[in-house]
Amino acid sequence: MRRLLLVHGLHNTRWWLRPLAARLRREGFEPEPFGYASVFGGPERAIPALGERLRAAPVHGLVGHSLGGLIALEALRRSPEVAVPRVVCLGSPLRGSRSARNVTARMWTRPLLGRSAALLQDGLPDWDGAAALGVIAGDVAQGLGRVFGRLDGVSDGTVALEETRLTGLADHCVVHCSHSGLVFSAEAAAQAACFLRDGRFARPA
């Protein structure tokens, strides 16, 4: 069995990823959740903790939803000695989130992002790590992003499609679901499994 670590997003817990874990298990992987306090602990606690977990028990791949994808990649960037062959991000705002910037612009909503605000707003530099990186984005605009301001172009309701792209990606695909729906989508799970096995997403026949 190929071990995976699954990293949840903002305001979620490790149990949020149970539907995704079940689908990946049926694909022949051994997924384990990685939990962290996304608001009160934030990335500066989660990133080193994830690095320690990876050094203690190597894995075949990382799968991160939303903020979890940013934390997964930053953990690998800070621990280049950790060998993780492949990473899949689901709806992660790799280039920074306009929705997050809109939230922090309002005093009454700013606390919602807690200590994860900066990473969500700014995103990451282009990816040059050793792990092959695949990104799955959604295109159904149903989510909290619409409450806090308009998103330009195609989005999953929380993260714009263009916010999910970085130079250095091995592959990128779009599935028809919302931001939260990426965790529950059979298509997203199948695409994640394909990338984790083959280093590329499946293409329409």
N, C-alpha and C positions, 0 to 999 in steps of 0.2 A: 504494500500500500504506500502511496506517495503522500507524505504528510503536508498539510497546509495550515497556515494560520490565517484566520479571518478577523479583520479589524473593523469594528463598527464606527458609525459616525456620531455627530453631535446629538446630545440628548437621548442617546440610545444606550443599551446595555449589551453585554455579550449574547444574551438570549434573543436579541432582535434578529440575529443572523441564523437562527435555527432553520428556517425554511430553506435558505441558501445552502446551509451545511448538509441538510438532508439530500438535496438534489446532487451536490458534489459527491456525497458518499455513494450514491447510486452510480455515479460516473467512474467509480474506482479510486477515489481519493479518501484520505483520512483527515478531514477538517477538524480543527480545534479553534475555539473562539479565544480572542485576546481582549480582555476587558480593561477599561481605564475610565477615569473620571474626566469627561470631556469638558465640563464647565468649571469645576472647582480645582481640578488638577491641571488639565490642559496638556498641550503638546510637550511642554518642557519637563513634565514628569513621565508622560506616556512614551516619548521617543527613547530615552535611555532605558526604560523598563522593557520595551520591545527589543532593543538591541541586546540586552542581557538574556532575554528569553531565546533569541535566535542563536546566540553564542552557546547557550547551554544545550540546545536541542535543534540542530539544523533542520530545515524544511525544504521541500521541493518548490514551494511557492507561497506568495502572500496574496490575499484578496482583500481589498479595502473598499468600503462603501463611503463615498463622500469624504468627510474629514479623515476617515480611516485610511484612505488612499494616500493623502498627504503625509500622514504620520508614518505609514509604511515606507514611503520613499525617502523621507527625511531620516528615518532610522537607518536605512541602508547607506545613505550619503554620509552619515556620521560614523558608520561602522563598516568601512569598505572591506575589512578583512572577513566579513560575514558573507558566505557564498550562498546566495539565493538565486536559482536560475531564472525564475519568472515571477512577475508581479502583474496582477490585474486590478485596475481601478474601476469602480462602478460609480459613475456620476460624480467624480471628484473634480472640484474646481482648481485644476492644477495651475491655471494662470491667474488665480484669484477670483473671488466671487463678488459680483456687483450686488447681489442680494445681501451679502454680509456687510458690504460698505454702506448700504442703505440702512441696515439695522443699526449699525454703530453711529450713524449720523443723527439718530434720535435718542435723546437722553433716556426716555422711558423704555426703549427696547434694547439699549446698549448692553445691559446685564445679561441678556439672553445668550450671548456668545461666550461670556465669561473669559477664561484665559485662552480660549481658542480663537479669539477675535483676530489677532494679527495674522496668524497662518491662513485663516480663511479669506481674509481680505487680500493678502499679498500673493498667495500661492507660492510656487517654487521656481527656481531657475530651470532652464532647459535640462532634460535628463541626459546624463552622461555616465550613469552607473553601469556596473557589469550585468545587472539583471535585465532581461528582455522585458519591456514594458508594453502592456496592452491596455487600452481604455475602452470601456463600454459606456456609451452615453444614451440617454433617453430622449424621446422627442414628443412626449405628451405633456403639454404645459398645464399641469395640475400640481400646485404646491404653494408653499408659503412665500416663495419669491414674488409672486404676483401681488401679494398683500403689501409688500414693502417697496414696490416700484416696478416699472415695466422692464422686462428683459428683451433685448434686441434679438431678432432672428429666432431660430429654432432653439427650444429649451425643453427641459424636463419639468418646468414649473418652478424650479429652485436654482438650477445651474444652466447657464447658456451653453449650447453645443460648443461654441468657440472657446469657452473657458476650460474645456476638457482636453484641449490639444496642446502638446508641447513638442518642440523640436527634440528629436531623439526617441520618439515612440517607435516601437517595433510594428504596431498595428493599432487600428482604431475602427470601431464599428458602432452602429446606431441600432437600438431596438425600440420597438413601439411601446413605451411605458413611461410612467412618471418617475420622479426622483425616488420616492419611497418604494415605488413599484419595482425598481431594479432588484431589490432584495427578494421579491416574491416571484419574479418572472422566470418561467421555465426556459424561455429563449435566452435570457441573460445568463442563466446558469449553464446552459449548453454551450454558449459562446465562451464563457469563462473556462469551462472544462477543455474545450478545443484548444484555446490558447495555452493553457497550462500543459497540455500534452504535446502540441505541435509547434508552439511559438507563433501561431497566426490564427486568426478567426476564420470561421467557415464562411464561404461565399455562396450566394444563391446559385442553384443549379442552372 
